[in-house]
Amino acid sequence: MIQLYENPGWGSAIVELQLAFYGLPYSLITAGNVHQDPIARAALGRVNPLIQVPTMVLPNGEVMTESAAMTLLLADLAKSDALVPRARAKDRAAFFRWLIFLVASIYPSFVYSDAPERFVPGNGGETYQLNVIEHRKSMWKVMEAECARRGGPFFLGKRMTAIDFFLACMVHWRPREDWFKAETPNLWRAAETVSALPQVAAAYKRNFG
Ligand SMILES: N[C@@H](CCC(=O)N[C@@H](CS)C(=O)NCC(=O)O)C(=O)O
């Protein structure tokens, strides 16, 4: 069985929702506050030297980090193209482009803003954090424009993909729900649409209430 190191509402939710969607068997291990708790840091660090969630351990013991890599692998394991367009499918290029944008550009901004004292000592932290969040907002606006152009209800248009699962989780993170509803209504709609899927209902509730 796949093991997922998680914290409710954290990036592990992106993976948990996909595991639930595919109906793959998995078990959860709560990582705890890896920003502050040295015991939690040491425990996760023994599995993943990055000390990040999501961390996934495959049935053969192989450790996986990186939510995008897990997303691609889970589609393979599930033998499904429901969330990852198959090779040469029409939406494959756009899927790759925006999946990688999410994890290479937007997601790292949380590492830089969630514990700013790691990067900016002293009182500079707050301004720095606000600036990172402003930069993140500008990246979300780029995704919003693309989503609007494609017409919904999903990020890529009529085709649901794992990108919508990332959105379903990330709209709960700073700048948080009210900002997304007001400023990126198309992203919000894509997030809401997949959050309502019966296959993910229990996992979604566990993470976001
Ligand atoms: N590149 C990783 C990023 C994972 C990540 O940043 N996770 C956050 C929680 S949502 C984390 O564990 N942060 C702890 C830290 O940065 O020390 C992925 O895509 O899975």
The ligand as an SDF file (V2000), in Angstrom:
LIG
                    3D

 20 19  0  0  0  0  0  0  0  0999 V2000
    8.2410   20.8650   -4.5370 N   0  0  0  0  0  0  0  0  0  0  0  0
    7.4540   20.2630   -3.5020 C   0  0  0  0  0  0  0  0  0  0  0  0
    7.0510   21.3460   -2.5060 C   0  0  0  0  0  0  0  0  0  0  0  0
    6.4310   20.7750   -1.2460 C   0  0  0  0  0  0  0  0  0  0  0  0
    6.2830   21.8390   -0.1700 C   0  0  0  0  0  0  0  0  0  0  0  0
    6.7790   22.9620   -0.2810 O   0  0  0  0  0  0  0  0  0  0  0  0
    5.5610   21.4690    0.9110 N   0  0  0  0  0  0  0  0  0  0  0  0
    5.4020   22.3590    2.0410 C   0  0  0  0  0  0  0  0  0  0  0  0
    4.0390   22.1800    2.6970 C   0  0  0  0  0  0  0  0  0  0  0  0
    2.6650   22.4840    1.6540 S   0  0  0  0  0  0  0  0  0  0  0  0
    6.4020   21.9900    3.0870 C   0  0  0  0  0  0  0  0  0  0  0  0
    6.5420   20.8370    3.4070 O   0  0  0  0  0  0  0  0  0  0  0  0
    7.1010   22.9770    3.6250 N   0  0  0  0  0  0  0  0  0  0  0  0
    8.0510   22.7560    4.6530 C   0  0  0  0  0  0  0  0  0  0  0  0
    9.3230   23.5040    4.3950 C   0  0  0  0  0  0  0  0  0  0  0  0
    9.4020   24.2050    3.3820 O   0  0  0  0  0  0  0  0  0  0  0  0
   10.2260   23.3900    5.1840 O   0  0  0  0  0  0  0  0  0  0  0  0
    6.2500   19.5550   -4.1110 C   0  0  0  0  0  0  0  0  0  0  0  0
    5.8020   19.9530   -5.2000 O   0  0  0  0  0  0  0  0  0  0  0  0
    5.7360   18.5750   -3.5270 O   0  0  0  0  0  0  0  0  0  0  0  0
  1  2  1  0
  2  3  1  0
  2 18  1  0
  3  4  1  0
  4  5  1  0
  5  6  2  0
  5  7  1  0
  7  8  1  0
  8  9  1  0
  8 11  1  0
  9 10  1  0
 11 12  2  0
 11 13  1  0
 13 14  1  0
 14 15  1  0
 15 16  2  0
 15 17  1  0
 18 19  2  0
 18 20  1  0
M  END
$$$$
